[in-house]
Amino acid sequence: MKGPYDDIINMEHHTSSVHKRMSMTERAAQFSPFAALTGYGDQVKEAARLTQQRIILSEEQEEELDRAFREISARISEMPEVSVKWFEEDARKEGGAFRQKTGRICRADLYRRVLVFADGTETNMDDIAELTLTEG
């Protein structure tokens, strides 16, 4: 049986006398995907990421927080255990997220307006939405 490529099928592979032979890695790189819009996928994910809005506390809620701050300050030597929910601003877009932590408070810095947990975590008093003593 005679095929259309019988005249070239058994010819020796051409090797250039001018250019060196490419390695398999170099040849494979020619066919790797090209990202024309570098970073586009990251921007789409960032735009899709949801944030929450800071809530404005009522006067009653602010009074309750103030009462809890005073009680914690009075008992700071006991390192009272508290549960705190606070708003944390997002560094990249408008809004943020609410965080919650339960732990012992070792310091209430009224000058800097922060509560400091025993593990070193600090939370700004102005960002606190809920504050409750979890023991006695």
C-alpha positions as CSV (number, residue, x, y, z in Angstrom):
1,M,0.0,0.0,0.0
2,K,1.3,3.4,-0.9
3,G,0.6,6.5,1.2
4,P,0.9,10.2,0.5
5,Y,3.9,10.7,2.8
6,D,6.0,7.7,1.8
7,D,8.6,9.9,0.1
8,I,9.4,11.7,3.4
9,I,8.5,9.3,6.1
10,N,12.0,7.7,6.4
11,M,14.0,10.9,6.0
12,E,16.5,12.0,8.7
13,H,15.3,14.7,11.1
14,H,16.6,18.2,10.1
15,T,19.1,19.7,12.6
16,S,20.0,23.4,12.2
17,S,23.6,24.3,11.8
18,V,22.9,27.8,13.1
19,H,20.6,27.3,16.1
20,K,21.3,25.0,19.0
21,R,18.7,22.4,19.8
22,M,16.1,23.4,22.4
23,S,15.8,21.5,25.7
24,M,12.4,19.8,26.5
25,T,11.8,22.5,29.1
26,E,12.4,25.3,26.7
27,R,10.1,23.7,24.1
28,A,7.4,23.1,26.7
29,A,7.6,26.8,27.8
30,Q,6.4,27.8,24.3
31,F,3.1,26.2,25.0
32,S,2.5,27.3,28.6
33,P,-0.6,29.4,29.3
34,F,-0.3,33.1,28.9
35,A,-2.0,35.4,31.4
36,A,-2.7,38.5,29.5
37,L,-4.6,40.1,32.5
38,T,-2.2,39.4,35.3
39,G,-3.9,40.0,38.7
40,Y,-7.4,40.1,37.1
41,G,-8.5,37.0,39.0
42,D,-7.4,38.4,42.3
43,Q,-9.3,41.6,41.7
44,V,-12.5,39.7,40.8
45,K,-12.1,37.7,44.1
46,E,-11.6,40.9,46.0
47,A,-14.6,42.6,44.5
48,A,-16.7,39.5,45.4
49,R,-15.5,39.4,49.0
50,L,-18.3,40.7,51.2
51,T,-17.8,43.1,54.1
52,Q,-20.1,44.2,56.9
53,Q,-21.0,47.7,57.9
54,R,-20.3,49.1,61.4
55,I,-23.5,49.3,63.5
56,I,-24.4,52.5,65.3
57,L,-25.1,51.8,69.0
58,S,-28.2,53.2,70.7
59,E,-27.8,55.3,73.8
60,E,-28.9,52.3,75.9
61,Q,-26.3,50.1,74.3
62,E,-23.6,52.7,74.9
63,E,-24.7,53.1,78.6
64,E,-24.5,49.3,78.9
65,L,-21.0,49.2,77.4
66,D,-19.9,52.1,79.7
67,R,-21.2,50.1,82.8
68,A,-19.3,47.0,81.6
69,F,-16.1,49.1,81.1
70,R,-16.4,50.5,84.7
71,E,-17.0,47.0,86.2
72,I,-14.0,45.6,84.3
73,S,-11.8,48.5,85.4
74,A,-12.8,48.0,89.0
75,R,-12.0,44.2,88.8
76,I,-8.8,44.5,86.6
77,S,-6.6,43.0,89.3
78,E,-8.7,39.8,89.2
79,M,-8.2,39.6,85.4
80,P,-11.9,39.1,84.7
81,E,-13.0,36.8,81.8
82,V,-15.0,38.7,79.2
83,S,-16.6,38.1,75.9
84,V,-16.0,40.9,73.4
85,K,-17.5,41.5,70.0
86,W,-15.9,44.3,68.0
87,F,-15.8,45.8,64.5
88,E,-12.6,45.6,62.6
89,E,-12.1,47.9,59.6
90,D,-11.1,46.3,56.3
91,A,-7.8,47.6,55.0
92,R,-8.7,47.1,51.3
93,K,-12.3,48.1,50.9
94,E,-15.2,49.9,52.6
95,G,-16.7,48.1,55.6
96,G,-15.1,45.4,57.7
97,A,-16.0,42.4,59.8
98,F,-17.1,41.7,63.3
99,R,-14.7,39.7,65.5
100,Q,-15.5,37.9,68.7
101,K,-13.1,36.8,71.5
102,T,-13.5,35.4,75.0
103,G,-10.6,35.6,77.3
104,R,-9.1,37.3,80.4
105,I,-8.5,41.0,80.4
106,C,-5.2,42.0,82.0
107,R,-5.4,45.8,81.3
108,A,-7.9,48.5,80.4
109,D,-5.8,51.4,79.0
110,L,-8.2,54.3,79.2
111,Y,-5.7,56.7,77.7
112,R,-5.3,54.7,74.5
113,R,-8.9,53.4,74.9
114,V,-8.0,49.8,74.5
115,L,-8.8,46.6,76.3
116,V,-5.8,44.2,76.5
117,F,-6.3,40.5,76.7
118,A,-3.9,38.3,78.7
119,D,-2.6,36.9,75.3
120,G,-1.7,40.4,74.1
121,T,-4.7,40.9,71.8
122,E,-5.8,44.5,71.9
123,T,-9.3,45.8,71.0
124,N,-10.2,49.5,70.7
125,M,-13.0,50.5,73.1
126,D,-14.6,52.6,70.4
127,D,-15.0,49.6,68.1
128,I,-16.7,47.3,70.7
129,A,-20.3,46.4,69.9
130,E,-20.9,43.9,72.8
131,L,-19.0,43.4,76.0
132,T,-20.1,40.9,78.7
133,L,-18.4,39.5,81.8
134,T,-18.5,35.7,81.6
135,E,-17.9,35.0,85.2
136,G,-19.4,36.1,88.5
